């Protein structure tokens, strides 16, 4: 799986998990969903993604 696909999978998972937590636990979890969305939006324009840096470091170690 490419790093770009891994990032999409992480982002999608985080959004779904935070929506489930907002439904079950507290609506404040929607702030986490907002953070993920803002990070995805800024990375589309700036090409800077913290998760990409982490995944590349993990890939180099293996």
Rosetta blueprint (number, residue, H / E / L):
1 X L
2 X L
3 X H
4 X H
5 X H
6 X H
7 X H
8 X H
9 X H
10 X H
11 X H
12 X H
13 X H
14 X H
15 X H
16 X H
17 X H
18 X H
19 X H
20 X H
21 X H
22 X H
23 X H
24 X H
25 X L
26 X L
27 X H
28 X H
29 X H
30 X H
31 X H
32 X H
33 X H
34 X H
35 X H
36 X H
37 X H
38 X H
39 X H
40 X H
41 X H
42 X H
43 X H
44 X H
45 X H
46 X H
47 X L
48 X L
49 X L
50 X H
51 X H
52 X H
53 X H
54 X H
55 X H
56 X H
57 X H
58 X H
59 X H
60 X H
61 X H
62 X L
